[in-house]
Amino acid sequence: MKKTYKIEVDCANCALKMEEAAKKVEGVLEATVSFMTQKMKVEFEENADVDSVMKSVLKACRKVESDCEIFLD
């Protein structure tokens, strides 16, 4: 399953840090973050709990970029 989320990030380097952090989260197959469009695309592993995985992704991203935001609604 793939989903796209609106994000808020200040620079391209920060977006890259978020992307790298998201890829390390269990349940994520692939993640791409675009600074230009302010979007994050996430492909989830089969049978992954999307809500739980995305909470972990947000937590991981905030460790590398404390003022980033991922809109999970």
Buried (B, 14 or more C-beta within 10 A) or exposed (E): EEEEBEBEBEEEEBBBBBBBBBBEBEBBEEBBBBBEEBBBBBEBEEEBEEEEBBBBBBEBBBEBBEEBBBEEE
